[in-house]
């Protein structure tokens, strides 16, 4: 890899880290979500599939209800984190595809889960920004395989 490719991957992986860190309950949740909001391009699209009809969000439509959930007190001890993934870069576009896990308590009931997320990026004059994101969660008949993203 060239120095620029290394720098691009490092920048993108930093954004991925900020993305997942935003989904943590407790103090500073609003600041983490504000930091996440700044990493999206205007007009970015976020899609949740999870076995049903896809739900499509714009940036505010995605962040606002999560902020209420993460700071409202019904979701506690929650965090979401990236598992091994793969970042591909070509010129001014890139994608990161990874498994992820989550755990917490909702209304006092503990839960865990895993799934796969894909984040697409575009290089701007201000650096890399998320242009789109999509995810699907494990469920009966759909399990994240070991080494799902390959390398």
C-alpha positions as CSV (number, residue, x, y, z in Angstrom):
1,X,0.0,0.0,0.0
2,X,1.1,3.5,-0.6
3,X,1.2,6.2,2.1
4,X,-2.0,7.7,0.9
5,X,-3.8,4.3,0.9
6,X,-2.6,3.8,4.5
7,X,-3.8,7.3,5.5
8,X,-7.2,6.7,3.7
9,X,-7.7,3.4,5.6
10,X,-6.7,5.0,8.9
11,X,-9.2,7.9,8.3
12,X,-12.0,5.5,7.4
13,X,-11.3,3.2,10.3
14,X,-11.4,6.2,12.6
15,X,-14.9,7.1,11.2
16,X,-16.0,3.5,11.7
17,X,-14.8,3.8,15.3
18,X,-16.7,7.0,15.9
19,X,-19.8,5.4,14.2
20,X,-19.9,2.5,16.6
21,X,-18.9,4.5,19.7
22,X,-22.0,6.7,19.1
23,X,-24.2,3.8,20.1
24,X,-23.4,3.7,23.8
25,X,-25.8,4.6,26.5
26,X,-24.8,6.9,29.4
27,X,-23.0,10.2,29.8
28,X,-21.9,12.1,26.7
29,X,-24.4,10.3,24.4
30,X,-25.6,13.5,22.8
31,X,-22.0,14.6,22.1
32,X,-21.2,11.2,20.5
33,X,-24.2,11.4,18.3
34,X,-23.4,14.9,17.3
35,X,-19.9,13.7,16.3
36,X,-21.6,11.0,14.3
37,X,-23.9,13.4,12.6
38,X,-21.0,15.5,11.4
39,X,-19.5,12.4,9.6
40,X,-22.4,12.0,7.2
41,X,-22.8,13.7,3.8
42,X,-25.9,15.8,3.5
43,X,-28.5,13.5,1.9
44,X,-26.8,10.3,3.2
45,X,-29.1,7.2,3.3
46,X,-29.3,4.7,6.2
47,X,-31.2,1.4,5.7
48,X,-32.3,-1.1,8.3
49,X,-33.4,-4.5,6.9
50,X,-33.4,-7.1,9.7
51,X,-35.8,-9.5,8.0
52,X,-38.6,-7.1,7.1
53,X,-39.3,-4.5,4.6
54,X,-36.3,-2.1,4.6
55,X,-36.7,1.0,6.6
56,X,-34.9,4.0,5.0
57,X,-33.7,7.0,7.1
58,X,-32.1,10.3,6.4
59,X,-29.4,11.3,8.8
60,X,-31.7,13.2,11.3
61,X,-34.4,10.5,11.0
62,X,-31.8,7.9,12.0
63,X,-30.1,9.8,14.8
64,X,-33.0,11.5,16.6
65,X,-34.8,8.4,17.8
66,X,-31.6,6.7,18.8
67,X,-30.6,9.7,20.8
68,X,-33.9,9.5,22.7
69,X,-33.4,5.8,23.3
70,X,-29.7,6.1,24.4
71,X,-30.3,9.0,26.7
72,X,-33.9,8.3,27.9
73,X,-33.1,5.8,30.7
74,X,-35.0,2.8,29.3
75,X,-31.9,1.5,27.5
76,X,-29.0,1.0,29.9
77,X,-25.6,-0.5,29.8
78,X,-25.8,-0.5,26.0
79,X,-22.9,-0.6,23.6
80,X,-22.4,-1.6,20.1
81,X,-18.9,-2.5,18.7
82,X,-17.4,-3.5,15.4
83,X,-16.0,-7.0,14.9
84,X,-13.4,-7.8,12.3
85,X,-14.2,-6.1,9.0
86,X,-12.8,-5.1,5.6
87,X,-12.2,-1.7,4.1
88,X,-11.9,-1.3,0.3
89,X,-10.8,2.0,-1.2
90,X,-10.8,3.0,-4.9
91,X,-9.9,6.6,-5.6
92,X,-12.5,8.8,-3.9
93,X,-14.9,6.0,-2.8
94,X,-14.7,3.3,-0.2
95,X,-16.7,0.8,1.8
96,X,-16.3,-0.9,5.1
97,X,-18.1,-4.2,5.6
98,X,-18.0,-5.7,9.1
99,X,-19.7,-7.9,11.6
100,X,-20.8,-6.1,14.8
101,X,-22.1,-7.0,18.3
102,X,-24.3,-5.3,20.8
103,X,-25.5,-5.8,24.4
104,X,-27.4,-3.9,27.0
105,X,-30.6,-3.9,29.0
106,X,-33.9,-2.6,27.6
107,X,-36.6,-1.9,30.3
108,X,-34.4,-4.1,32.7
109,X,-34.2,-7.1,30.4
110,X,-30.7,-8.0,29.2
111,X,-30.1,-8.7,25.5
112,X,-27.3,-9.3,23.1
113,X,-27.1,-9.5,19.3
114,X,-24.9,-9.5,16.3
115,X,-25.2,-8.6,12.7
116,X,-23.5,-7.1,9.6
117,X,-23.1,-3.5,8.6
118,X,-21.9,-1.8,5.5
119,X,-20.8,1.8,5.4
120,X,-20.0,3.6,2.1
121,X,-17.8,6.6,2.0
122,X,-17.0,9.5,-0.4
123,X,-13.9,11.7,-0.2
124,X,-14.8,15.4,0.2
125,X,-12.7,18.5,0.5
126,X,-13.1,18.0,4.3
127,X,-12.1,14.4,4.2
128,X,-14.0,11.1,4.1
129,X,-17.7,11.2,4.8
130,X,-20.4,8.5,5.1
131,X,-22.6,8.5,2.1
132,X,-24.7,5.4,3.0
133,X,-25.0,2.8,5.7
134,X,-27.1,-0.4,5.9
135,X,-27.4,-3.3,8.3
136,X,-29.0,-6.6,9.0
137,X,-29.2,-8.5,12.3
138,X,-28.9,-12.2,13.1
139,X,-32.1,-14.1,13.4
140,X,-33.3,-17.6,12.9
141,X,-31.8,-18.9,9.7
142,X,-29.3,-16.0,9.4
143,X,-26.1,-16.2,11.5
144,X,-22.9,-14.2,11.2
145,X,-20.3,-16.8,10.1
146,X,-16.8,-16.8,11.5
147,X,-14.6,-14.8,9.2
148,X,-17.8,-13.4,7.5
149,X,-16.0,-10.4,5.9
150,X,-12.8,-12.2,4.9
151,X,-9.5,-10.4,4.4
